[in-house]
Amino acid sequence: MMLTTITLSVLLVLLTSAVLLATLVGVVTGLLSKMGGMTGTSAILRGGVAFGGTLTLLLAVMTFVSTLAG
């Protein structure tokens, strides 16, 4: 099946939105960790883990929905 330009544009918007949301979650997690008394390095690592986990979850949900769509 050939993907149209509109389909590719929607896919790009969804992927960009997923990355931006994961970035926001990672930043907030890192800042809250730092405010909670963690060292800077630990807060950065915690934010990175939250970013990776959120992005993986969002991509898995998008893959699942695409399989339902056909």
N, C-alpha and C positions, 0 to 999 in steps of 0.2 A: 504494500500500500504506500502510495506516494504522499508525503506530507506537503500540505500547501503552505504558502507563506503566512497565512493567518494562523494556522496551527502552530507553526514554528514561533511566531510572535507571541502567542499565548503561552507556549512552553517557556520561552525566554522570560516573560513577565513572571510566571510562577516560580521559576528557579531563582530569579533575582529577589523576589519577595521572600522566598525561603531563606536565602542567605542573609538578607537584611534583618529578618526576624531573629535568626539565630545569632547574629552579631549583637543585636539589642539584648537578648537574653544573656549572652556571655559577658557583655559590659556591665549589666546590672548585677549579675552574680559576682563578678570581680569586685565591683565597688562595695557591695554589701558585705563581702568577705573582708575587705580591707577595713571597713567601718566596724566590723565585728571583732577586730583585734588581730587578724592574721597578718603575717609579714607580707611585704609586697610581692615576693616571688610566689608564695602560696596562693595569694589572691589571684595573680595572673594565671597560674596553673588551674585553679578552680574555674575561672572564667573561660579558659580554653576548653576544659572538659565539658562545661555547660554548652558552649558553642558547638562542639563536635556532636554531643548527644542530641541537641535540638535539631541540628541540620540532618543528622541521620534519621531521626524520627520523622521529620517533615518530608524527606525524600522517600521514605518507606510508605508514608500515607499517600503521597502523590502516585507512587507506583501501584499501590493497591487500588486507588480510585481509577487509574488508567486501565487496569485489567478489568474492572467492572464495566467500564464504558465500552469495552470491546476492542 
